[in-house]
Amino acid sequence: MTAHPPSPPVSTPSRAVRLGPWSLRLAPRALLVSLVLVLAGFVVAVLAISTGEFTVPVPDVPAALFGDGPPVAELIVNKLRAPRVLTGLLVGAAFGLSGAIFQSLTRNPLGSPDFIGFTAGASTGGILAVVAGGSALQIAGGSLAGCVLTAALVYALAFRRGVQGYRLVLVGIGVNALLISANSYLLTRANINDAATAAAWLTGSLGGRDWDYVLPLTVALAVLLPACAYVSRPLRMIEMGDDSARSMGIGVEAVRAVAITAGVLLCGVATAAAGPVVFVALAAPQLARRLTRSPGVTMASSALVGAVLLTAADLAAQRVFAPVQLPVGVLTAAIGGTYLALLLRKDRH
């Protein structure tokens, strides 16, 4: 199991900005990339809200959002499209952050929730809730609980005088395989209606998402973002090795515990809202790393890439194959599988 692939040949130096007694280090390229990603996310969101079978002119979108537009436009924007787009942005950001945390902890691009069992654990919890006849809220709760329990199991099995990245990845891959088998068994034992519902949920989709999904996601990200900001810099130090980090006064195990907790909750919340949308958590941090030319995984750019990637994939899944609308998980799996093959080919040595 290898560590992160070699850093890009050119890295952008950071600059210190002082604000009274506080100082902030900014990398000009990372800041520029983040601004471009924010603009890209805005453009994709506007396109997703304004286009479709019924086109809403862009100038009418703000009016419809605030209840001053035509009744048909208000219905389409407020009830159908805007909640779906916002859910996609928030879910993509959560997956991007979760992937960034675990890839940094494991120092491995394959250290993603998709590969170390957390997404599969969330899927198991969701399937059990579906088979038990649970509501949408209970399915979301089962998904979150499954993710947390799986993370606790992987952490316990990988812990040996601390948790090393390669051991976490290897244990997680094994647990992931077991959970995938368990999920398949559960589907075979369910009745045909429950199996069909569970299979649709397992694909990963933003269809039918309303404002009831947006508020919990917003609250969860508002709570977890400070934790991500808190561990961001220490994680960069830990990437150089535990001994080096300890020599700089970093409490390695405490930082790792906070980071794992935040990463697990982000993955669980995102999966609960949209199902196990695969490969976003894998690809977003690596794409962000290459765009910013950062020597390590970056939190903010990973969240923005995840948000843009998932929302753009959902827009393409709705429009490219119209009138057929594909679940977004189908498209991210196709794109992510190709990206994984290219990543493995590039870093095979």
Secondary structure, 3 states (H helix, E strand, C coil): CCCCCCCCCCCCCCEEEEECCEEEEECHHHHHHHHHHHHHHHHHHHHHHHCCCCCCCCCHHHHHHCCCCCHHHHHHHHHHHHHHHHHHHHHHHHHHHHHHHHHHHHCCCCCCCCCCCHHHHHHHHHHHHHHCCCCHHHHHHHHHHHHHHHHHHHHHHHCCCCCCHHHHHHHHHHHHHHHHHHHHHHHHHCCHHHHHHHHHHHHCCCCCCCHHHHHHHHHHHHHHHHHHHHHHHHHHHHCCCHHHHHHCCCCHHHHHHHHHHHHHHHHHHHHHHHCCCCCHHHHHHHHHHHHHCCCCCCHHHHHHHHHHHHHHHHHHHHHCCCCCCCCHHHHHHHHHHHHHHHHHHHCCC
